[in-house]
Amino acid sequence: MAGHSKWANIQHRKGRQDEKRQKIWTRVVREIMVAARTGGGDPSANPRLRLAMEKAKASNMPIDTVKRNIDKATGNLEGVQYTEVRYEGYGIGGAAIMVDTMTDNKVRTVAEVRHAFSKHGGNMGTEGSVAFQFKHVGQMIFAPGTNEDALMNVALEAGAEDVITGDDGAIEVLTAPLEFEAVKAALEAKGFVPEMAEVTMRADNAIEMSESDATKMQKLLDVLEDLDDVQDVFHNAVL
């Protein structure tokens, strides 16, 4: 089926990630610690920890750093305890935004997130105000020019839920969260390596924006993503 391409958003995200390598490490460390604390330190029995360790490998984090933070989370070493908190709100033109954080100080974090919303044209919402507009999925994005028919055959046979081709030819593969690793492995075994692959919150419906509103919305998203306690920002704006 046809759909909006996420290619421009992906390129923007990758560019910002290259600029902020140290912050990526901080976010990955927090994800490793929470995943290990909630699901145990054995990656073979903890899918969330396996994905966090993949992110660590992709960001060139030393394996000793990964192991040390798993030990901290599972009580073998003393360390900071992080709590997961999700904030919801509205951006430019009423676009839905969800902000996932990991924090050791919820009072500080909520104040920073609320300030970012209010200063840059958004509004902080209540719990559940926009979450119903998103679905928890595994998501892989493949570059324009990828063999759509061949990729679709492999993906669907491996258990993918949907394959969506964007307006510019980028291809999006969606899976149930628990099927993500198996589908990704099947695709990579056939030579289909995604430009981006993650378990994420995907908006059910997209909101089109004018060029000026898109610029304002991107500024708000960038400010939110730059906050120290923010792990991920999800939205339904077409930028």
N, C-alpha and C positions, 0 to 999 in steps of 0.2 A: 504494500500500500504506500501511497505517497505521503509525505510529511515535511515539516519544516526541517531544514538542515541545521545542525548544531556546529557546523565546521568553523564558522567565524568565532563562535564562543570558545571553542576548544583551542584555537590558535591564540586567542587573547589570554586564556588561562595558562597555556604552556609558556607564553612569553613572560607573564608575571611570575610564574614558578621559577623560571631561569634566573630572574632578578632576585628572588628571595629564597635561595637554597637553605640558609640557616633556619628560616622560619618553617620551612617544610620539615626539616628534621625535628623541630620542636613539636609540630603537630603529629608527626609519625610516632614519636616517642610517647606522646600522650595516648594515642590510639593503641599502641602496643600494651601500655600499662593497664588501660581500662579493659582491653580484650583479655589479657592474661588474668586480671583480677576477677572478672566475671565468668570466664570460661575455662580457666586453668592454664598452666604454662606449657602444655603439650600441644604443639601446633597440629599434630595429626588428629587430635580429637577436638580441635577448636577452630572452626572455619574462619571466624572473625580474626583470630590471631594470625592464621595463615595469610589472609589478605593484607593485614598490617605489615607482616614481614615481607611480603612482595613489594609493598610500597617502600619499605626501608631499603630493599635491594635496588629498586629502581632509582632511588635518590642517592645511591652509593654510600649508604650508612654502614660503618664498620660492623661486622657481625658481633664483635665484643660489646659494642654499645647496645645492640639489640638484646643480647643475652643478659646484660647487666640490668636493663630495665624490665625484662621479664622477671628476673629474680626480685627486684624491688616490689613489683606488683603482687607477686605470690608470697611475699613475706620473708624471703630469704635474705633480703637486704633492706635497710631502712630507706624510705623514700616518701615523697609527697603523694597524698591521696587526691585523685581528681574525681570530680562528679560530672556526669553528663547532664546538660540542661539545654533544652530546645526553646528558642524564642520565635514568635510568629508576628508578622506584621504586613503592612502594605507599602509598596513603593510608589513610584511615579505612575499616575494614571490608574491607580488601584491594583497594580500588579502584586501578586502574592509573593511573599518572601518568607522562607524559613531559615533560621540561623542555628546551627548546631555548635555548641560550645563544650569544652572540657575545662573545668575551673576548680581552683582550690579556695575561691572566694566568690560566692554567688552574688553578694551585695555589690562588689566591684564590677562584676561582669554585666549584670542587668543594667547598671547605671551607664556603662560604656555603650552597650547595644542600644539602649533607649536614646542616648545622646546622638548616636550616629543616625538613627532613623529621623529624629526631629530636626537635626541640623541640615540634612540633605533631602528634605522634601517627602519623607516617609512618615508613617505612623506605626507605633508599636501596637500590636493587637493582643488579645487574650489567648490563653491556651485553647487550641482547637479552632481558632478563627480562620485559618487558611489550610491547615493540615489535610483536611478532607479533599483538597484539590491535587494532592500528590499521592503517588503510589511507590512503595518500596520495591525496587527492581534491580536486577543485574543489567548493566548497560555496557555495550561495546560500540565504538565508533570506528568505521573504516573509511579510508581516504577515497575521494572521488576517483573514478577509474578502476576501482576494484570490480572483479567479475561478479556481477550481482547474482546471476542464476546459480553459479557454482557455490558462492558463499551461502546463498539461501538454502540450497540443498543440504549442505553440511550442517548448517545451524539448526534447521528444523529437525533433521534426523537426530541430532544430538540432544534435542529437547528444548530448543529456544521457543519462546512464546510468540514472538513476532519479529519480522524483518522489515524495516521502514527505509525507503530511499528518499533522501532530501531533494529539494529543488535543484541543488548544484551537484548532485550525484553522490554525496557522502551517504554511507549506509549505516544504519543504526540497528543493532541486534539487541533484543530485550529478552531477559530470562527471569524466572523466579529466582529470588536470592539464593536459595539452596542449590539451584542448578547452574549457577554462574560459573563455578570453577570447571565443571565437566564440559560445558559448552565451549568455554574459552580454550580448554585444552584440545578439544576436538578440532576447533577451527585452526589453532596454531599448528596442529599436526598436519594439516592440509596446506599450510603455508599462508594462512590468513592471519596476519598479526595486526591487532587493533592499534590505532593511534591513541585511544584512551579506553580503559577498561576499569570499571568499578561497580560496586554495589552502592546505589544512590537512591535519592528521592526524585522521581520524575513527575513533572506536572502533567495532568490529564489534558489540559487545554492551554494554548498559548495566547498571549495578548500582543497584538501588533502595536508598534509605537512609531510616532513620527521621529525624524532624525534628531530633533532637539530634545524630545523626551527620552529617547534612547541614550543620548549622551548623559543626561541627568541621572538616569537609572544606573548606567554603568558606573558613574561616580559614587553613587550610594552603595552599590555592590562592592566596589573596590575598597571603600572606607570600612565596610563591615568585615571584609576578608582580611584587612590589615590589623584588626584588633587582635591582641595577643592571645586571648582565650578562644577565639573562633576557630573551629575545625573545618566547617563547610557552610556554604551559603547556597540555598536552592531557590529558584524563582521560576516564574512562568512567562517572563517577558521575552519577546523576539528582538534581539539587539543586532 
